[in-house]
Structure formats: structure tokens, C-alpha cells
Amino acid sequence: MEKNLNSCVKFLENNGQLVRVQERLSPYYEVAAALRYLEQKSGKAVLFEKIQGYEERGCPEAYQEPDPDRKEGEDGGFRDR
């Protein structure tokens, strides 16, 4: 398991398991909608580079692992460790 967000992001990126979102999004509805869409479409972790009102980047799946019981087309696909 990775020790911090930066090493986790590098690991995901090096293994082709990261989608970066460069567009500035609202944390209220846009981030949730984009996350749901990208999880269903790609199954990869998502890194939001610019979230309105926040200095930090956000990577909701950074410390979750893929759910092996997930069937294709189901929502999510990640479970808490």
C-alpha cells in the first residue's frame, strides 16, 4: 500500500490506472457527476486537479482497491480498504 497521496498517484499513473481531470469543477455536483461517469466509463481512479474553493487536488479512489465482485456496468467498482 502506498504511504501518501503523491506516491499513490504516481503508482496509479505508472500503471495506466489514473484519469486526470484538468477542468475546474464545483465540489457540490460536478465532481460527483464526473466521478460517477468516469468510474463507469473507465474503471480507473480519478484525480481532480482543480476543485473550486480548494487549494489541494482530489483523488477519491486513492486509498481504495477495485472490488473483485463488481460486475461490468455496475456503479462504483471500488471498496474501502
JOLINPE-V664535 format. One record per helix or strand of 3 or more residues. SS is the DSSP state (alpha for helix, beta for strand). FROM is the first residue (numbers start at 1). TO is the last residue. If there is no record, write none. Layout:
SS&FROM&TO, SS&FROM&TO
This chain:
alpha&5&14, beta&18&21, alpha&30&42, beta&45&48, beta&64&66, beta&78&80
